[in-house]
Amino acid sequence: MGLVGLGTEGEAAVDGGALSAEQRRLVEAIADALYQRGPGMAFTGAGISTESGIPDYRGPNGLWSRENPTRYRDFLNDPEVRRRYWDRRRQRYPILAGARPNVGHVALARLQAAGYLEIIVTQNIDGLHQKAGSPPERVVELHGTAHAIRCLSCELLWPAEEFDPGPPGTIPDCPVCGGLVKEATVSFGEPVPRRILEHALALAEATPVMLVIGTSLKVVPAAHVPRRAARAGAFVAIVNDEPTPLDREAAVVLRARAGAALAYLAELLVGAPADSARERAS
């Protein structure tokens, strides 16, 4: 394992967060790798979005600590499961739709615009990378998006705001073929689309720098993406509150909140947010 930062002494405010002197030193090592070797790619998980008020899944206050996830097979076979699924979505989606990107999302978008990051591969379904300014074609959503509804039979897609799920207690179906519909996300037990996974793995194998942010790396096959980069020789940096299975293979392991760390990273490479239009060459 490479450099590890856990310290909290000598704190300095960075866009609403705080980093110790040791943590700043590790962010500077990441900045140097992106400057010398980039452009790189980022692999993000729920930890980058918790600062936007979106709970994670596996943490102490995560969604799975309060209720069991909807399993894909149960959704297909049990109308009552589908009823509960749609009632939960009616309650939660307005909150998700109203969520705003935080400084971490904005920092990654700035790094993309400046040429230091090429692609973001995310496990998140919240669309906050795109809201922050990352071009949609440069964001790979491994687990899909909550902002669309898809038919499992005819595979048509609708923007979420254009699809009427009906009143509480009802189960909508496809208005075209009558098939089952669900949000365009990968449910628990549902396979990640092969084309998307293979694309992400190919990007990881080719990248010189892999920045892993806010993920436990316990969900497969998504966790294979940064591991593929590590085994292809990439400089791997992990920014996460807790240990991950990839820590031993990483060049930098930083225990810090994603927002503060990424804001400082973007400030080092691109300048303060007001200077975000600065060219990389400057």
Secondary structure, DSSP 8 states (H G I E B T S, - for coil): --EEE---SS-EEETTEEE-HHHHHHHHHHHHHHHHH--EEEEE-GGGTGGGT---SSSTTSHHHHS---BHHHHHH-HHHHHHHHHHHHHHHHHHHH----HHHHHHHHHHHTTSEEEEEE---S-HHHHTT--GGGEEETTEEEEEEEETTT--EEEGGG----STT---B-TTT--BEEEEE--BT----HHHHHHHHHHHHH-SEEEEES--S-STTTTHHHHHHHHTT-EEEEE-SS--TTGGG-SEEE-S-HHHHHHHHHHHHH-SGGGTT--TT-
